[in-house]
Amino acid sequence: MSQDEAASPQVELEETEVLADELELLRAERDEMRDKFMRALADAENSRKRADRDRKEAEMYGSTRLARDLLPVYDNLSRALQAIPEESRAASSALIEGVELTLRELTNVMAKHGITTITPAVGDTFDPQLHQAMFEAPLPGTKAGQIIQVATEGFMLYDRLLRPAQVGVSSNTQ
């Protein structure tokens, strides 16, 4: 047997080991690249979902500042109608009708844009999520936590509170 023939199996074994090592390195690199790709794909999908959610939220709630600025207009029109004495109503019927129509139109526009009123009634239970207690007073015939007076209506923009209804609450301890 020649020296070449004896060395040949040794060389082949070393070459096989080198190739196996290279193959293992390539597999590890492939797995690492696949992992990075999958993470990048998931990150891109999360970014797309987040951007979509942010866009929808901006559409729904982007007008919050304008809506809050319109609330005093609603309040003033309502107060103007409430302030007209009964004896003056007949003489000012055209003016009253104009103010009522303006208030109705404002209410319709607000509703079109997702703004709804919170109109508590006397006797309703105070809800701190929707109402702001302006005062507490013991009132005979009421239970603690009942609304005894409504100062101003509240408003919601879709499912978010724009302004709580301002109310007086009974403090009876019965």
Secondary structure as UniProt FT lines:
FT   HELIX           3..61
FT   TURN            62..63
FT   HELIX           64..83
FT   HELIX           86..89
FT   TURN            90..92
FT   HELIX           93..112
FT   TURN            113..114
FT   STRAND          115..118
FT   TURN            122..123
FT   TURN            128..130
FT   STRAND          131..137
FT   TURN            140..141
FT   TURN            144..145
FT   STRAND          146..152
FT   STRAND          154..157
FT   TURN            158..159
FT   STRAND          160..163
FT   STRAND          165..170
//
